Amino acid sequence: MIQIERNHYNVCLLNDSFPPLIDGVANAVINYAEIIQGELGMATVVTPSSPGFVDDFIFPVVRYSSLDTQKALGYRAGYPFSASMLESLQDSNFNVIHSHCPFASTVLGRTLREKNHAPLIMTYHTKFDEDLKRIVKNPLLVSQITKFIVQNINTCDEIWTVSKGAGENLRSIGYEGEYRIMPNGVDFPKGKAEPEGVEELRVDYGLADRLPAFLFVGRLFWYKGLRLIFDSLKRLSEKGIAYKFLIVGDGGDREEMEQYAESLGIAENCCFIGAINDREELRYYYTACDLFLFPSLYDTNGIVVREAAACGLPSILIEGSCAAEDFSDKHNAILTQNETEAFTAELEFAASHLDELKQIGENAMNEVYMSWEDAVKRAYDRYEVVIENCRRGVTQCRETKIQEVLYSSVSDITDSIQKVRSITASSKSKTKRFSRAIKRTRKVIAGNIASNLNERAEKLEK
């Protein structure tokens, strides 16, 4: 095998979510950082603080101020203008700044670019407009936040999406620039889990031979398509077809889902297992089951579908969904319509064709599997192209001059705030001198910012 020589890059990875919260994007950032730090170059993750959590990774993690918005957003919202944090990163000499979220992370990425003069890449993972519609009930506010997201994306030097569907969603919210599809990988090895552990799991959950075992893995929110699953399983039960449904994961709608399964009379067939963070243990679940149920229209890449494929487990997906990209019906997946009757019919087919499901799963494993190592190395090779493009002035950045003035001024402000902090640290016991110093510094700050804005305004007029 020919070894590819790669340049040694210092990469800054930013995302709004990160452990202790584990979601698909946080998992992507972890894999990027581990593979870059371990094999390719240097990686630093920059993310909002999480009080009480101790980072224990092979790569450095820099935390900045955050607010507890987990109930509303599912993660802590970061405040991206922390002067002390920006100072700590100012001399990091990053070659690439790679944001994985168009909110605080990209705002911070823009400020870091101003200080480090490194290109800014943004990967679009999630349908953020759908998140906003669920969280924010005011349509006008949703519209304004969406415009902010698009403006943020427009200022990046190159845009990546994890799938064609993610790119189409990006277009639908108003982005008009170019983008490149860079799919995520899977951190599972290709192949089934050890048979001893699989057999033990099947015994624990009563998965007898020829009893169809269905599986869902993911965050337990209704928008993942769980209602369609439960309604279809209800009809399956009415047809007298036996099955087991294992639900791995946790989330804000879990209690409602358990109650819903109870109301449908199918609770005894449904096992709510909770979140599983041990990746090897999770492989046992994928290997032990016969069909992965993932009727989500929300997910842009469906990493869990590819995790299932890595273990030879076929999936049932909604035709036209992002998760169904690269799959064809009855060959490497089962594709169906987003309605109960059609979904039920495919579950009934699966229950009576378990041997055929195994072949479909084998095809999925051999045709759609991509390791995280391959995915990250592909991205890392693209970094070189982006760096060279930006050096030559070839970039997707559509930042207006007014926005450039704003972010340059924000950079000046944070620098000046840090100067005030240093004065505070060295002059605590000298109140009068400190007071005079503060006044002088305020004048310097005001003068610097005014001068900066006037100078750039003059350039704009020319």
N, C-alpha and C positions, 0 to 999 in steps of 0.2 A: 504494500500500500504506500503511495506517494505521500510524504509529509508536506503539508503546506506551511510555508514560512509566513508568520503573521507579525505585524508590528506590535510593539508593547505599548498599549494605550492605558491611560488613567481615566476611568469612566465614573461619572457621577450618575447614580440611578435614583430617581425620585418617585415616590408614590404616596398618596394620601392614606392608604391602608397598609398595615404591616403587622406582624405578630406583636401582641398576642392574638390579634384578629387574623384569621386565615380565610382568605377568599381566593378566587381564581387569579386575580391580578397580583395580590400579595405573594402568592405562590410563584407567579411568573418572575417577579422581581428577585425573590430568593434564589431561584435557579439561575437567572442572569448573573447575580452577584457571585454565587458559589463557583460557577464555571469560569467566569472571567478571572476571579481572584485565584482560583486553583490551577488554571491551565494557560490563561491567555495574557493577563496583564494585571491591572489593579482595579478594584471596584470599591466604591463607597456608597452606601445607601443613606439617603437623607429623607426623613419622614417625621410626622408629628410625634410628640412625646406621648408615652403611655405610662402614667405613674405606677410605680411598683414593679414594672416589668424589667427584667435584667436581660440585656442583649448578650447572647452567647453564640456568635457566628464566627466563621473564619475570615470575615470581611468586616471593616469598621462600619458602625452605624452612628450617624449624627442625628440627634433628635432636636426638634425645635418646638416652641410653645404651641399648645393646643387647647381646645375647648372640648368639654364632654358633650358631644352631640350624637352619642351612640344610639340613643333611643330613636332619634329622628332619621339619622343618616346611616346607622349601622357601623360607624367608625368615628374616631375623634377628628374634628376639623382643625387643621393646622393654621397658625398665624404666620404667614411667610415673610414677615418683615422684621424678624428677630435680629437686631444689630450684632449681638454677641455671636450668634450662630454664623451670620454672614462673614464676620471677621475671621472666625475659625476656618472658614472655607476659602477665604480670599486668596491665600497663597498655596492652594492645593494643586494648581497647575493641571486642571482637568483638560483632557484632549476632547472629550465628548460629554455633553450633558443630555441625559436621556430620561425624559419624564414619561410616566405611565398613567397620568391622570391630568385632565385639562383644567382642574381647579387650582387649589393652592400650590400643588407641585409644579405646574407650569408657570404660575406667577413667580414662584421662587426661582425656577429655572431661568426665566427671563432676567431676573436680577443677577443671578450668578453669571450668566452670559455677559452681562455688562461689565462684571469684574474680572472674569477669566478669559473672555474673548474666545470661548470655545463654541462650536455649533450646538444648537439645541434641537434634539429630535423628540417627537411626541408620538407614542403608540396609543392608538384609540382602541380600547378593549371592550367598552361597555356602551350600551344604548342609554346615554345619560339623560336624554329627553324623556325616556320612559320613567327613569328614577325620579326626575323632577315632577312629572305629572302625578306620581304617587305621593310624593312628600309635600309638594307645594300645591295648595288648592286654588290659589289665585292665578288665573290664566295669564294676566298681564305680567305678573311677577315671573312666571315660567318663561314667558317670551323674552323678558329682559335678561334673565340669567342665561338663557340659551344664546342670546346675542353675545354676552360676555364670554361664554365658552368658545364660540366661533372666533371671536376676536383673539382670544388667547391662542387658539390653534393656528390662526393665520400668522402669528408672529414667529412660529417655529421654522427652522431651516429645512426640515424634512418631516413629512407625516407618514407614519406607518399604520396600517390596520391589520387586525389579526385574521380577517376573512373578507371575502367579497361583500358579504352582507353587512359587515361593519362599515365598509366603505360606502355602501349605499345609504346606510343610516346617517353617516357623516354628511353626505350630500343633502339628505332630506332636512337637516337642521340648518342648512345655509352655507356650508363650506363649499367653495368653488375651485380650490386649488388641486394640485396633483397629490396622489398618495400611492404608497407602495404596500402590497400585501406581504406581511411577514408573519406567518402562522406561529403560534405557540407550540411547544413540544410537550412531552410527557416524561415525568421522572420515574416511571416504571420501566423495568427491563422488559424486553419483548418476550412473552411467553407466560404460561400459567404458573400460579403459585404452587408451593410444595404440596403434594397430595395429602400428606398426613394432617397438616393444618386445615386443609379444605374439608377433609372427611370429618374432622372433629367439629368444625363449624356446622356442617350439614346435620350432624347428630344433635347438636345443641338446639337447633331451630326446627327439628323435625322435618328436614327436607328429604323425604323418602325418594327412592328411585322412581322415575316417570312422573313424579309430582312436579308440575311446572313451578319454578322459583323465579319470581320477578324481583327486580332490584331498582331502587332509586338512590342516588348519592348526590347531595347538594344542600344548599341552604333551604330551610323549610319556610318558603313564602309562596302564597297562592300564585303569584305571577310566573312561577316555574312550571305551571301546567298541572299541578297536583289534583285539582278538582276534576279535570278530565280523566285522570287515572282512576280516582276513587269511584266516579260515576260508572266508568267502564267495568271496573272490577265488580261493582254491584250487579251489573247485567250478567257478568260471567257467572256469578254465584247463582243468579236466578235460572241460568241454563243448566245448573247442576254440575258445573266444572270446578273441580278442586284446584287449589293453588296456594302458594305462600307469597306474600309481598313484604320484602325487607326494605325499610326506609332508614338510610344512614345519613345523619346530619341533624342540624338543629337550626332554629330560627324563630322569628317573632310570631309566626302563624302555627307553630307546632301544636299548641294546646287546642286551637280551633280544628286543626286537622284530625287530631285524635278524637275529638267530640264528633266530627263529621263522619268519620269511619264508624263510630259507635252508632250514630243515627241511621246509617245505611245498613246496619246489621252485618258488617264485614270485619269488625274489629278483631275477631279471633283469627282471621287470616292475615292480619297486618301486624308487623313487628316494628315498632318505633325504637330504634337502637341508640340514637343519639350520635353526636359527632365522634369520629375516629381519627385521631391525629397520627397514629402509627401507620406509616405507609405500607409496610409489609403486611400488617393485619388487614388493611383495606384490600389488598390484593386477594386475600382469601375470599372476601365477599364477592368480588368480581368473578373469581374463578368458580365459586360454588353455585352461582345462579345460571339460569338459562337465557334470560332476556333482560336487557337494561331498558327501563322505561324513561324516556326523556322527551316529552311533548312541549318543551319550552320554545316560545317564540321570542323570548327576551334575550337569551344568551347569544353572543356574537361568534363564539368559537366552540363552546361546549367541550372544554378540556376533559370533563368526566366521560364524555362519549369516547374520546380517544384513549382515556385510561382503560375503559371497558374493552376497547378494541385491542389494546396491548395485551390483555389477558385472554383474548379469544372470545370475548362475550359480545354478541351482536346487540344492536340497539333498535328500538322502534322510535322513529322520528317523524316530525311533521314535514310534509313536502313543502319545499320552498323556504324552510327555516334556515338560519345560518348554520345551525348544528348539522343540517342534512347535506351541506356542501361536501363534495367528494364521495358521496354515497349513492348507490343505486339500489332500487327495490329488489328484494329477494336475492341479491347477489352479495353485498356486504353490509346490508341493513334491511330493515323493514320500514317502508315509507307509507304514510297514510295521511288522511285529511284531519283537520283540526275539529273533529266533531265526534260525539260519543258513539254513535252507531258504527262508524268506520273504524274507530280505535278498538272498539269491542270485537269487531270481526277479525281484526289482525291478532288480537290476544287469543281469540279462539283458535285461529290458525296455528299460532305458536304453540299452544298447549297440546295440539295433536301432531306436531311436526318437530319434536325435540331433536331428532337426529339431523334434520335439515338445518335447524338453528345452529348446530355445531359447525356445519360447513360454512354457513354465512359468517359465523364468528371467526373462523380460520381465514376467510377472505379479507375480513376487516383488519385482522392482525397483520396480514401480509401486505396490504395495499394502502392503508391510511396511517400507519404508525410512523411517528417521527419523535426521536428522542430529544430531550431538552439540550443535550450536548450539540446535536446537529443544528437545532434551531438557533442556539446562541452563537455558535461559530458562524453561521450564515449572517446573523446580525452584526457580529464583530467584523466580518469582512466588509460589510456595507459601511461600517463606521469610517473605514479608510476612504471610501468614495465620497462620503459626506464631508469629511474633513478637507479633502482636495477640492471638492466643488465649492465649498465656502471660501477657501483660499483664493479661488478664481472668481469669486463673486456670483457663483451659480447657486441660487438658493430659492426655496419656496417661501421664504419669509416675506410677508406682506404687511409688515409693521409700518404704520404711518409715522411721519415725522413728529406729529404731536405725541403719539405714544412713546416714541423714542425719547423725547424730551422728558416726559413723565417718569419713565423708568431710570433715566440717567439722574434725574433729580432725587428719586427715591434712594438711589445708591449713595448720592451725596449726603442725604439726610441720615441714613444708617451709619455712614462713616462718622458724621459729626456727633451722633448720639453716643457712639463708642468713645469718642474723645471726652465727652462729658462724664461718662462712666469712669474713665481712667483718672480724671481729675477728682471724682468723688472718692475713689479708692485711696488716693495719695494725700488727700487733704481733709480727712474727716475731723481731725482735731483742731483744724485751723479755720474756724467758721468764717471769719471776715475775709481771709484770703480766698477761701472757697467761693464766697458770694461774689467777690470781684471777678474771679476766674469764670464763674458761670455767666456773668453779664458780658464779659469779653467774648466768651465762646458763643453766646447767643448772637452777638453782632457778627461774628465770623460766619456762623451758620447762615444767618439771613443774607449776609453779603455774598457768600459763595453760591447759595441757591439762586438769588436774584441775578447774579452775574451769569450763572450757567443758563438760566432761562432766557435772559436778554440775548446772550451770544447765539443760542440756538434759534431764537425767534428771528434774529437778523439773517441767519442762514436760510431760514424758511422763506423769508421775504425775497431773498435773492433767487 
